[in-house]
Amino acid sequence: MALSANHYGITVSDLDRAVEFYRDAVGLDEIDRFSVSGEAFATGVGVDGASGDFVHLDAGETRVELVEYGPTDENATAENVTQAGAKHLGLSVSDLDAFYDELPDRIDTVSEPQTTESGTRILFLRDPEGNMVEVLEA
């Protein structure tokens, strides 16, 4: 049985703020919005009484899933992409400099676009929850 990517999930504390960032600043289109709760869901995620509000965004060949869970755990976000357990979303654009120039001023970037030793052009930014987003030129 072959596996393929279905979605990349990001847990957020403010779903509307996260959607605004990924839709308006990054340019992903919202394709679905729904809520899930109940015993089977709570059992499936391993948290008693868990519920979730979800938004799926179109990222080309896959989806980005933003989810605001209840109850919450405030210790989930890693400060730095190099920390064990850290996560980041990787997106690609054809012109990284143009993407960077069009970012709203309120977006927190780690640096200006950089060219790595391998020749890959990258830019890391943070979403409103502090999650790292890598944008690379491809």
N, C-alpha and C positions, 0 to 999 in steps of 0.2 A: 504494500500500500504506500503510495507516494504522498508526502506531505507538501503543502504549500501554505504560504502566509495568508491568513484570513484577516487579521487586524493587529494593530499595535495599541495596547491599552495604557492609558495614563490616568492615574487616580488624582483627582483635584478636590480642593475644598470649596470652590465657587465655580459651579458649572457654567453659568452665564458669562462670567469673566473669562474663563478659559476658552469658551466657544468664540467670544469676541476676538480674542488674540489669534487663535488658529484660523478663523474665518477672515477677519479683516486685515491682520498684519501679515500672516503667512500665506493666505489666499486659498485655503481649502474650503470646499463647498460642503455644507451640511446636507446629509442625505437621509438621516433617520434620527428620531428622538423618541425614547421610551423609558419606562420605569419597570423594575423587577423587584419583587419581594416574595415572601412566603417561606415555608419550611424547607422546601427543596433547594431554593436559592441559598438560604442561610447555611444549610448543610453543605452545599456545593462549594461555597467560599470559606467554610470553616469558622463562621462568626455567628453566634446566636443572635437572632433578630435582625440580621443584616438585610438591607434594602439598597437599591442603587438607582440613580437617575443617569441615563446614558445618552450620549450624542455620538453618532458615527459621522465621520468626515471623509470625503473622497480624497485619497492620496494616490490616485492612478491605479496601479496594480493591486493595491490593498486599501484597507480602511484604517483611520486613526480613531480609536474609541476613547472618548473622554467619559469618565464616570465619577460621580459624586456619591460616595457611600455613606450610609448611616448604619451603625455608629461609626465615628471616625477615630483614626489613630494619628496623632500629630507628629509622630516620629518617623514618617515614611520618606521624606525627601532628603537625598544626599546632597551635601554642599558642593561637591566637586565631582566631575565626571571620572576622575581617577580613583575614587573611593570604591572599595569593595561593596557590591550591592547597588552601586549607582546605575542609573538607567538614562538613556537618551534616545530621542527620536531622530532618525536620519532622513532628511528630505533632499532631493536634488533639484537644481535649476540649471538652465542652459547658460545664464549669464549672472554669476554671483555678484559682480560689482553693481549691476543694475538692480538686482534684488536688494542689496545693501543700501543703495542710494534711495530706494523707494520705501524703506522701513520707516514707520512713524518715529519721531524723536523719543517717545515714551518707551520704546523697546530697549531692554537691557541687553547689550551685546558684550561678549567677553573681550572681543577685539575687532578690529577691521578685518576684512577678508585676508587670509594668509595662504601662501603656497607652501605646502609641505615638501620635505626632501623627496618624496615619491612623485612630486609634481601635481598632487591633488590640491585644488583650491577649496578651502573650508572656511566656515564662519560658524561660531557657536553663539547662541543667544539663549536667554532664559524666558520661559513663559511666566505668566503672573504668579504661578505656584512655586517658582524657582526650579522647575524641571528644565534640564538642558535639551536644546534642540540644535542638532548639527545640520547645517545647510551646506551642501557641497556642489561644486560645478561639475556637471556630467553631460 
